[in-house]
Amino acid sequence: MLMSTISTTTSTISSSAAGAVSMTTPIGLPEYGVLAVIALILLLSAKEIMSVSEKWNKRLDSSLNMTTLPLLVSFAAIVIFKISEII
């Protein structure tokens, strides 16, 4: 009885280890960088359009700045990485 329990446990552990998936990612940019660039373009366009509207105020300006600045940093990182990949 004990021997069958040990062999069942051992076979279960070995089959789980065989089905394990690596949790590491390769070095590089994620495939969703295009979505970040599209979001940046849309937010910058919205900022330009809203700036001529009568609804424009300081709070809306700071809100759009808070969303575009991280995307600008991401965009710069994407461009630098792509250029270094070519060189």
C-alpha positions as CSV (number, residue, x, y, z in Angstrom):
1,M,0.0,0.0,0.0
2,L,2.8,2.4,1.0
3,M,4.8,1.5,-2.1
4,S,1.9,2.2,-4.5
5,T,1.3,5.6,-2.8
6,I,4.9,6.5,-3.2
7,S,5.0,5.4,-6.9
8,T,1.8,7.3,-7.6
9,T,3.1,10.4,-6.0
10,T,6.4,10.1,-7.9
11,S,4.7,9.6,-11.2
12,T,2.4,12.6,-10.5
13,I,5.4,14.8,-9.7
14,S,7.3,13.8,-12.7
15,S,4.4,14.3,-15.1
16,S,3.8,17.8,-13.6
17,A,7.4,18.6,-14.0
18,A,7.3,17.5,-17.7
19,G,4.3,19.8,-18.3
20,A,5.9,22.8,-16.6
21,V,6.1,26.0,-18.7
22,S,9.1,28.3,-18.6
23,M,8.1,31.6,-17.0
24,T,11.1,33.5,-18.5
25,T,10.6,36.0,-21.3
26,P,13.2,36.7,-24.0
27,I,15.0,40.0,-24.0
28,G,13.3,42.6,-26.2
29,L,10.1,44.6,-26.5
30,P,6.7,43.3,-26.0
31,E,4.5,42.8,-29.0
32,Y,2.1,45.3,-27.7
33,G,4.4,48.3,-28.3
34,V,2.3,49.2,-31.3
35,L,-0.8,49.6,-29.0
36,A,1.2,52.0,-26.9
37,V,2.2,54.1,-29.9
38,I,-1.4,54.2,-31.2
39,A,-2.6,55.3,-27.7
40,L,0.0,58.0,-27.7
41,I,-1.1,59.3,-31.1
42,L,-4.8,59.3,-30.0
43,L,-4.1,61.1,-26.8
44,L,-1.9,63.7,-28.4
45,S,-4.6,64.2,-31.1
46,A,-7.2,64.6,-28.4
47,K,-5.1,67.1,-26.6
48,E,-4.6,69.2,-29.7
49,I,-8.3,69.1,-30.5
50,M,-9.5,69.8,-27.0
51,S,-7.0,72.7,-26.6
52,V,-9.0,74.9,-29.0
53,S,-12.3,74.0,-27.4
54,E,-14.1,76.1,-24.8
55,K,-14.1,73.1,-22.5
56,W,-10.3,73.3,-22.1
57,N,-9.1,74.0,-18.6
58,K,-6.0,73.4,-16.5
59,R,-7.3,70.2,-14.9
60,L,-8.0,68.6,-18.4
61,D,-4.5,69.7,-19.5
62,S,-2.8,68.1,-16.5
63,S,-4.9,64.9,-16.9
64,L,-3.8,64.5,-20.5
65,N,-0.2,65.3,-19.5
66,M,-0.3,62.5,-16.9
67,T,-1.4,60.0,-19.5
68,T,0.9,61.1,-22.3
69,L,4.2,61.5,-20.5
70,P,4.6,57.7,-19.6
71,L,3.7,56.8,-23.1
72,L,6.3,59.3,-24.5
73,V,8.9,57.6,-22.3
74,S,7.8,54.2,-23.6
75,F,7.9,55.5,-27.2
76,A,11.4,56.8,-26.7
77,A,12.5,53.5,-25.2
78,I,11.0,51.6,-28.2
79,V,12.8,53.9,-30.7
80,I,16.1,53.6,-28.9
81,F,15.8,49.8,-28.7
82,K,14.9,49.5,-32.4
83,I,17.8,51.7,-33.4
84,S,20.2,49.7,-31.2
85,E,18.8,46.5,-32.7
86,I,19.7,47.7,-36.2
87,I,23.2,48.9,-35.3
